[in-house]
Amino acid sequence: MSLVHKKMKIFTGNANPDLAREIAQNLGMSLGQSNVSRFKDEEISVDINETVRGADVFLVQPTSRPVNDHLMELLIMIDACKRASAKSITAVLPYYGYARQDRKTKPREPIAAKLVANLLTAAGASRILTMDLHAGQIQGFFDIPVDNLKGLPILANYFIKKGYNGEDIVVVSPDVGGVTRARELAQHLGTNLAIIDKRRPKANVAEIMNIIGDVEGKTAIMVDDLIDTAGTITQGAKALREAGAKDVMACCSHAVFSKPAVERLAESVLSEVIVTNSIPLSEEAAQLDKIKVLSIASLLAEAIRRIYEELSVSVLF
């Protein structure tokens, strides 16, 4: 379906322009003409080079590394569109930076996820479209509509097409907090569930990993919402192999891959790491053969179409 003739505009910052272009192609249209650059003093310059008056604007910008630069780009783009009389502005954040700072765990600690929500709203966003928030309650930090899509069905379809379903497969949560996500993937694949329970007996003593569930002789698929430094996922994979798993794979929605993640993944027992393109891979990560990237462009495009046409988005969850 082509939406070119209608009053819908899609723009991108510098965070993930390839994904933005793919989304636009899925909708049968081109990206809006814009330029996000830097002044000589490193301040961000935004130029929207076509009219957005009365248009429903969608700004595609994951707030991934460098988080602060990409967040500031998005805020200034929102402000530019608001001042240019856009009818509505949807901030499309495939990855929501600062999501792990969603609560206080010690005195005098900020809740940065809430601060980012306030900034996006104050800048002029009228809606947020995101995917696999680290904590679902972040939706409640906003006083504007939030659509939190799930990348899990895309990951599940990949495994089903590869024949990874049935009794010889086990889905593994790398920690107790990820059990709900792992259970959902296990239901998609028709497999059993296992959990890695990490315990530290006392300070300065190495963690002990207990495997809850049967993994012996099975192919284990570890699932998480993101992989950052890959410490948890690679240690868990090692524990699963030691517990008798014949093969171990990992999957996640967001490939944050902070150093030394790529090095750890390359040296790990993991045979394959499946991620989405919510965050573009670094050159180092792109060269690692065991990393497989799945596109979320069609999912985001369908959500954008439904928002624009005022249809239900919940069918995509």
Secondary structure as GFF3:
##gff-version 3
##sequence-region A 1 317
A	DSSP	beta_strand	8	12	.	.	.	ID=ss1
A	DSSP	alpha_helix	17	26	.	.	.	ID=ss2
A	DSSP	beta_strand	34	38	.	.	.	ID=ss3
A	DSSP	beta_strand	44	48	.	.	.	ID=ss4
A	DSSP	beta_strand	56	60	.	.	.	ID=ss5
A	DSSP	alpha_helix	67	83	.	.	.	ID=ss6
A	DSSP	beta_strand	88	93	.	.	.	ID=ss7
A	DSSP	alpha_helix	112	123	.	.	.	ID=ss8
A	DSSP	beta_strand	127	131	.	.	.	ID=ss9
A	DSSP	three_ten_helix	136	141	.	.	.	ID=ss10
A	DSSP	beta_strand	146	149	.	.	.	ID=ss11
A	DSSP	alpha_helix	152	161	.	.	.	ID=ss12
A	DSSP	beta_strand	169	173	.	.	.	ID=ss13
A	DSSP	three_ten_helix	176	178	.	.	.	ID=ss14
A	DSSP	alpha_helix	179	189	.	.	.	ID=ss15
A	DSSP	beta_strand	192	199	.	.	.	ID=ss16
A	DSSP	beta_strand	208	212	.	.	.	ID=ss17
A	DSSP	beta_strand	219	227	.	.	.	ID=ss18
A	DSSP	alpha_helix	231	242	.	.	.	ID=ss19
A	DSSP	beta_strand	247	255	.	.	.	ID=ss20
A	DSSP	alpha_helix	261	267	.	.	.	ID=ss21
A	DSSP	beta_strand	272	276	.	.	.	ID=ss22
A	DSSP	alpha_helix	283	286	.	.	.	ID=ss23
A	DSSP	beta_strand	291	294	.	.	.	ID=ss24
A	DSSP	alpha_helix	297	308	.	.	.	ID=ss25
A	DSSP	three_ten_helix	314	316	.	.	.	ID=ss26
###
